[in-house]
Amino acid sequence: MTRRAERLNVVLDEEHALKLRRLAERTHMNPGTLARSMLTTAIEEADPDPRNITALLDGIDGAYERAWRGQAEARAGLGVPLDEL
Protein backbone atom coordinates (compact mmCIF):
# COMPACT_ATOMS: atom_id res chain seq x y z
CA MET A 1 0.00 0.00 0.00
CA THR A 2 1.41 3.39 -0.99
CA ARG A 3 1.17 6.23 1.49
CA ARG A 4 0.37 9.55 -0.08
CA ALA A 5 1.55 12.64 1.77
CA GLU A 6 -0.27 15.94 1.56
CA ARG A 7 1.39 19.25 2.21
CA LEU A 8 -0.44 21.77 4.37
CA ASN A 9 0.85 25.20 5.30
CA VAL A 10 -0.35 26.59 8.61
CA VAL A 11 0.21 30.19 9.64
CA LEU A 12 0.37 30.76 13.38
CA ASP A 13 -0.12 34.07 15.10
CA GLU A 14 2.89 35.41 17.00
CA GLU A 15 1.75 34.07 20.38
CA HIS A 16 1.25 30.51 19.15
CA ALA A 17 4.42 30.53 17.04
CA LEU A 18 6.42 31.54 20.11
CA LYS A 19 4.78 28.81 22.19
CA LEU A 20 5.57 26.23 19.49
CA ARG A 21 9.23 27.36 19.33
CA ARG A 22 9.52 27.11 23.13
CA LEU A 23 7.98 23.64 23.15
CA ALA A 24 10.32 22.57 20.36
CA GLU A 25 13.34 23.88 22.25
CA ARG A 26 12.30 22.05 25.43
CA THR A 27 11.78 18.79 23.55
CA HIS A 28 14.89 19.23 21.35
CA MET A 29 12.79 18.98 18.19
CA ASN A 30 12.39 20.96 15.03
CA PRO A 31 9.27 23.19 15.37
CA GLY A 32 7.85 21.86 12.08
CA THR A 33 8.26 18.25 13.18
CA LEU A 34 6.63 18.99 16.52
CA ALA A 35 3.76 20.87 14.86
CA ARG A 36 3.18 18.01 12.43
CA SER A 37 3.10 15.51 15.29
CA MET A 38 0.73 17.65 17.35
CA LEU A 39 -1.60 18.23 14.40
CA THR A 40 -1.61 14.54 13.52
CA THR A 41 -2.52 13.66 17.10
CA ALA A 42 -5.29 16.28 17.19
CA ILE A 43 -6.75 14.99 13.92
CA GLU A 44 -6.63 11.38 15.12
CA GLU A 45 -8.40 12.30 18.36
CA ALA A 46 -10.99 14.61 16.77
CA ASP A 47 -14.58 13.47 17.01
CA PRO A 48 -16.09 13.51 13.51
CA ASP A 49 -19.60 14.15 14.83
CA PRO A 50 -20.81 17.31 13.04
CA ARG A 51 -22.13 18.79 16.29
CA ASN A 52 -18.66 18.60 17.80
CA ILE A 53 -17.01 20.06 14.70
CA THR A 54 -19.43 22.99 14.81
CA ALA A 55 -18.63 23.57 18.48
CA LEU A 56 -14.92 23.43 17.70
CA LEU A 57 -15.25 25.96 14.88
CA ASP A 58 -17.45 28.21 17.01
CA GLY A 59 -14.66 28.31 19.58
CA ILE A 60 -12.19 29.92 17.17
CA ASP A 61 -12.15 33.68 17.75
CA GLY A 62 -13.27 35.55 14.64
CA ALA A 63 -13.62 32.41 12.50
CA TYR A 64 -17.19 33.15 11.44
CA GLU A 65 -16.35 36.70 10.42
CA ARG A 66 -13.20 35.59 8.57
CA ALA A 67 -15.17 32.96 6.68
CA TRP A 68 -17.68 35.57 5.48
CA ARG A 69 -14.86 37.98 4.61
CA GLY A 70 -13.10 35.24 2.65
CA GLN A 71 -16.28 34.41 0.78
CA ALA A 72 -16.77 38.10 -0.14
CA GLU A 73 -13.14 38.35 -1.28
CA ALA A 74 -13.52 35.25 -3.45
CA ARG A 75 -16.69 36.63 -5.04
CA ALA A 76 -14.83 39.88 -5.75
CA GLY A 77 -12.09 37.94 -7.54
CA LEU A 78 -9.50 38.62 -4.86
CA GLY A 79 -8.74 34.96 -4.19
CA VAL A 80 -6.22 32.63 -5.79
CA PRO A 81 -7.63 29.71 -7.80
CA LEU A 82 -6.85 26.37 -6.14
CA ASP A 83 -5.05 25.09 -9.24
CA GLU A 84 -2.59 28.00 -8.87
CA LEU A 85 -1.58 27.13 -5.32
NUVOKE-829473 format. One record per residue: residue number from 1; residue in three letters; x, z, y of N, C-alpha, C in turn. Coordinates in Angstrom, 2 decimals. Last residue first. Layout:
N
+-----+-----+---------+---------+---------+---------+---------+---------+---------+---------+---------+
:   i :  aa :    n.px :    n.pz :    n.py :   ca.px :   ca.pz :   ca.py :    c.px :    c.pz :    c.py :
+-----+-----+---------+---------+---------+---------+---------+---------+---------+---------+---------+
: NUM : ala :       X :       Z :       Y :       X :       Z :       Y :       X :       Z :       Y :
...
+-----+-----+---------+---------+---------+---------+---------+---------+---------+---------+---------+
***
This chain:
85
+-----+-----+---------+---------+---------+---------+---------+---------+---------+---------+---------+
:   i :  aa :    n.px :    n.pz :    n.py :   ca.px :   ca.pz :   ca.py :    c.px :    c.pz :    c.py :
+-----+-----+---------+---------+---------+---------+---------+---------+---------+---------+---------+
:  85 : leu :   -2.29 :   -6.61 :   27.22 :   -1.58 :   -5.32 :   27.13 :   -0.46 :   -5.41 :   26.13 :
:  84 : glu :   -3.78 :   -8.84 :   27.15 :   -2.59 :   -8.87 :   28.00 :   -1.80 :   -7.56 :   27.95 :
:  83 : asp :   -6.03 :   -8.35 :   25.71 :   -5.05 :   -9.24 :   25.09 :   -3.79 :   -9.40 :   25.93 :
:  82 : leu :   -7.52 :   -6.78 :   27.51 :   -6.85 :   -6.14 :   26.37 :   -5.80 :   -7.05 :   25.75 :
:  81 : pro :   -7.05 :   -7.42 :   31.00 :   -7.63 :   -7.80 :   29.71 :   -6.83 :   -7.21 :   28.55 :
:  80 : val :   -7.12 :   -4.89 :   33.33 :   -6.22 :   -5.79 :   32.63 :   -6.87 :   -6.14 :   31.30 :
:  79 : gly :   -9.35 :   -4.63 :   36.21 :   -8.74 :   -4.19 :   34.96 :   -7.77 :   -5.24 :   34.41 :
:  78 : leu :  -10.74 :   -5.57 :   38.34 :   -9.50 :   -4.86 :   38.62 :   -8.77 :   -4.40 :   37.36 :
:  77 : gly :  -13.24 :   -6.71 :   38.31 :  -12.09 :   -7.54 :   37.94 :  -10.75 :   -6.88 :   38.18 :
:  76 : ala :  -15.37 :   -5.13 :   38.66 :  -14.83 :   -5.75 :   39.88 :  -13.61 :   -6.62 :   39.59 :
:  75 : arg :  -15.68 :   -4.08 :   36.14 :  -16.69 :   -5.04 :   36.63 :  -16.19 :   -5.79 :   37.86 :
:  74 : ala :  -13.51 :   -2.33 :   36.19 :  -13.52 :   -3.45 :   35.25 :  -14.51 :   -4.52 :   35.70 :
:  73 : glu :  -14.36 :   -0.49 :   38.13 :  -13.14 :   -1.28 :   38.35 :  -13.11 :   -2.50 :   37.44 :
:  72 : ala :  -16.59 :    0.59 :   36.83 :  -16.77 :   -0.14 :   38.10 :  -15.55 :   -1.02 :   38.39 :
:  71 : gln :  -15.29 :    1.83 :   34.67 :  -16.28 :    0.78 :   34.41 :  -16.50 :   -0.06 :   35.68 :
:  70 : gly :  -13.74 :    3.69 :   36.03 :  -13.10 :    2.65 :   35.24 :  -14.04 :    1.50 :   34.95 :
:  69 : arg :  -15.77 :    5.32 :   37.07 :  -14.86 :    4.61 :   37.98 :  -14.17 :    3.46 :   37.25 :
:  68 : trp :  -16.85 :    6.31 :   34.69 :  -17.68 :    5.48 :   35.57 :  -16.81 :    4.68 :   36.54 :
:  67 : ala :  -14.59 :    7.74 :   33.79 :  -15.17 :    6.68 :   32.96 :  -16.03 :    5.75 :   33.82 :
:  66 : arg :  -14.23 :    9.59 :   35.81 :  -13.20 :    8.57 :   35.59 :  -13.73 :    7.43 :   34.74 :
:  65 : glu :  -16.53 :   11.16 :   35.45 :  -16.35 :   10.42 :   36.70 :  -15.31 :    9.31 :   36.54 :
:  64 : tyr :  -15.97 :   12.21 :   32.92 :  -17.19 :   11.44 :   33.15 :  -17.03 :   10.57 :   34.39 :
:  63 : ala :  -13.56 :   13.63 :   33.34 :  -13.62 :   12.50 :   32.41 :  -14.83 :   11.61 :   32.68 :
:  62 : gly :  -13.20 :   15.93 :   34.87 :  -13.27 :   14.64 :   35.55 :  -13.42 :   13.43 :   34.65 :
:  61 : asp :  -11.86 :   17.76 :   32.25 :  -12.15 :   17.75 :   33.68 :  -12.11 :   16.33 :   34.24 :
:  60 : ile :  -13.32 :   17.75 :   29.19 :  -12.19 :   17.17 :   29.92 :  -12.57 :   17.05 :   31.39 :
:  59 : gly :  -15.60 :   18.55 :   27.90 :  -14.66 :   19.58 :   28.31 :  -13.45 :   19.06 :   29.07 :
:  58 : asp :  -16.89 :   16.29 :   27.07 :  -17.45 :   17.01 :   28.21 :  -16.51 :   18.09 :   28.74 :
:  57 : leu :  -15.38 :   15.74 :   24.78 :  -15.25 :   14.88 :   25.96 :  -15.79 :   15.56 :   27.21 :
:  56 : leu :  -16.34 :   17.83 :   23.12 :  -14.92 :   17.70 :   23.43 :  -14.72 :   16.89 :   24.70 :
:  55 : ala :  -19.04 :   17.21 :   22.98 :  -18.63 :   18.48 :   23.57 :  -17.16 :   18.44 :   23.96 :
:  54 : thr :  -18.84 :   14.74 :   21.65 :  -19.43 :   14.81 :   22.99 :  -19.01 :   16.10 :   23.69 :
:  53 : ile :  -17.80 :   15.61 :   19.24 :  -17.01 :   14.70 :   20.06 :  -17.52 :   14.73 :   21.49 :
:  52 : asn :  -19.91 :   17.13 :   18.28 :  -18.66 :   17.80 :   18.60 :  -17.77 :   16.92 :   19.47 :
:  51 : arg :  -21.82 :   15.18 :   17.87 :  -22.13 :   16.29 :   18.79 :  -20.85 :   17.00 :   19.21 :
:  50 : pro :  -20.65 :   13.50 :   15.93 :  -20.81 :   13.04 :   17.31 :  -21.12 :   14.15 :   18.31 :
:  49 : asp :  -18.19 :   14.71 :   13.79 :  -19.60 :   14.83 :   14.15 :  -19.77 :   14.46 :   15.63 :
:  48 : pro :  -15.52 :   14.78 :   13.08 :  -16.09 :   13.51 :   13.51 :  -17.57 :   13.56 :   13.87 :
:  47 : asp :  -13.31 :   17.16 :   14.17 :  -14.58 :   17.01 :   13.47 :  -15.25 :   15.73 :   13.97 :
:  46 : ala :   -9.81 :   17.03 :   13.79 :  -10.99 :   16.77 :   14.61 :  -12.22 :   16.58 :   13.73 :
:  45 : glu :   -7.53 :   17.19 :   12.29 :   -8.40 :   18.36 :   12.30 :   -9.69 :   18.15 :   13.09 :
:  44 : glu :   -6.28 :   14.75 :   12.76 :   -6.63 :   15.12 :   11.38 :   -7.64 :   16.26 :   11.36 :
:  43 : ile :   -5.85 :   14.95 :   15.51 :   -6.75 :   13.92 :   14.99 :   -7.21 :   14.28 :   13.58 :
:  42 : ala :   -4.00 :   17.05 :   15.60 :   -5.29 :   17.19 :   16.28 :   -6.30 :   16.18 :   15.76 :
:  41 : thr :   -1.86 :   15.90 :   14.17 :   -2.52 :   17.10 :   13.66 :   -3.91 :   17.26 :   14.29 :
:  40 : thr :   -1.21 :   13.81 :   15.91 :   -1.61 :   13.52 :   14.54 :   -2.37 :   14.70 :   13.94 :
:  39 : leu :   -0.43 :   15.27 :   18.16 :   -1.60 :   14.40 :   18.23 :   -2.12 :   14.07 :   16.84 :
:  38 : met :    1.87 :   16.55 :   17.17 :    0.73 :   17.35 :   17.65 :   -0.54 :   16.51 :   17.71 :
:  37 : ser :    3.49 :   14.35 :   16.55 :    3.10 :   15.29 :   15.51 :    1.88 :   16.10 :   15.92 :
:  36 : arg :    3.77 :   13.21 :   19.10 :    3.18 :   12.43 :   18.01 :    2.69 :   13.36 :   16.89 :
:  35 : ala :    5.08 :   15.30 :   20.42 :    3.76 :   14.86 :   20.87 :    3.05 :   14.09 :   19.77 :
:  34 : leu :    7.51 :   15.36 :   19.00 :    6.63 :   16.52 :   18.99 :    5.21 :   16.13 :   19.39 :
:  33 : thr :    8.49 :   12.84 :   19.66 :    8.26 :   13.18 :   18.25 :    7.30 :   14.36 :   18.15 :
:  32 : gly :    8.73 :   13.10 :   22.44 :    7.85 :   12.08 :   21.86 :    7.51 :   12.37 :   20.42 :
:  31 : pro :   10.66 :   15.19 :   22.73 :    9.27 :   15.37 :   23.19 :    8.30 :   14.34 :   22.59 :
:  30 : asn :   12.63 :   15.99 :   19.92 :   12.39 :   15.03 :   20.96 :   10.94 :   15.20 :   21.41 :
:  29 : met :   13.35 :   19.49 :   19.36 :   12.79 :   18.19 :   18.98 :   12.73 :   17.28 :   20.19 :
:  28 : his :   13.76 :   22.26 :   19.42 :   14.89 :   21.35 :   19.23 :   14.42 :   19.99 :   18.71 :
:  27 : thr :   11.81 :   23.94 :   20.21 :   11.78 :   23.55 :   18.79 :   12.91 :   22.57 :   18.44 :
:  26 : arg :   12.33 :   24.23 :   22.89 :   12.30 :   25.43 :   22.05 :   12.34 :   25.10 :   20.57 :
:  25 : glu :   12.05 :   21.56 :   23.77 :   13.34 :   22.25 :   23.88 :   13.41 :   23.44 :   22.94 :
:  24 : ala :    9.33 :   21.18 :   23.26 :   10.32 :   20.36 :   22.57 :   11.70 :   21.02 :   22.62 :
:  23 : leu :    8.20 :   22.98 :   25.08 :    7.98 :   23.15 :   23.64 :    9.03 :   22.39 :   22.84 :
:  22 : arg :    9.09 :   21.77 :   27.46 :    9.52 :   23.13 :   27.11 :    9.33 :   23.41 :   25.62 :
:  21 : arg :    7.75 :   19.29 :   27.33 :    9.23 :   19.33 :   27.36 :    9.74 :   20.72 :   26.96 :
:  20 : leu :    5.07 :   20.21 :   27.40 :    5.57 :   19.49 :   26.23 :    7.10 :   19.53 :   26.19 :
:  19 : lys :    5.02 :   21.33 :   29.98 :    4.78 :   22.19 :   28.81 :    5.30 :   21.52 :   27.54 :
:  18 : leu :    5.45 :   19.01 :   31.49 :    6.42 :   20.11 :   31.54 :    6.26 :   21.02 :   30.33 :
:  17 : ala :    3.12 :   17.63 :   30.87 :    4.42 :   17.04 :   30.53 :    5.50 :   18.11 :   30.53 :
:  16 : his :    1.18 :   19.30 :   31.95 :    1.25 :   19.15 :   30.51 :    2.56 :   18.52 :   30.06 :
:  15 : glu :    1.81 :   19.06 :   34.74 :    1.75 :   20.38 :   34.07 :    1.90 :   20.25 :   32.56 :
:  14 : glu :    1.61 :   16.29 :   35.27 :    2.89 :   17.00 :   35.41 :    2.91 :   18.33 :   34.66 :
:  13 : asp :   -0.31 :   14.63 :   32.71 :   -0.12 :   15.10 :   34.07 :    1.15 :   15.96 :   34.08 :
:  12 : leu :    0.69 :   11.97 :   30.54 :    0.37 :   13.38 :   30.76 :    0.52 :   13.72 :   32.24 :
:  11 : val :   -0.36 :    9.17 :   28.94 :    0.21 :    9.64 :   30.19 :   -0.26 :   11.07 :   30.40 :
:  10 : val :    0.43 :    7.53 :   26.01 :   -0.35 :    8.61 :   26.59 :    0.38 :    9.07 :   27.85 :
:   9 : asn :    0.17 :    4.66 :   24.08 :    0.85 :    5.30 :   25.20 :   -0.08 :    6.33 :   25.82 :
:   8 : leu :    0.49 :    3.83 :   20.79 :   -0.44 :    4.37 :   21.77 :    0.38 :    5.04 :   22.86 :
:   7 : arg :    0.73 :    1.59 :   18.10 :    1.39 :    2.21 :   19.25 :    0.33 :    2.63 :   20.25 :
:   6 : glu :    0.31 :    1.99 :   14.68 :   -0.27 :    1.56 :   15.94 :    0.44 :    2.31 :   17.06 :
:   5 : ala :    1.42 :    0.85 :   11.52 :    1.55 :    1.77 :   12.64 :    0.91 :    1.16 :   13.88 :
:   4 : arg :    0.31 :    0.63 :    8.28 :    0.37 :   -0.08 :    9.55 :    0.42 :    0.94 :   10.67 :
:   3 : arg :    1.63 :    0.68 :    5.10 :    1.17 :    1.49 :    6.23 :    1.35 :    0.71 :    7.51 :
:   2 : thr :    0.62 :   -0.89 :    2.17 :    1.41 :   -0.99 :    3.39 :    0.79 :   -0.13 :    4.48 :
:   1 : met :    0.84 :    0.00 :   -1.17 :    0.00 :    0.00 :    0.00 :    0.89 :    0.00 :    1.24 :
+-----+-----+---------+---------+---------+---------+---------+---------+---------+---------+---------+
***
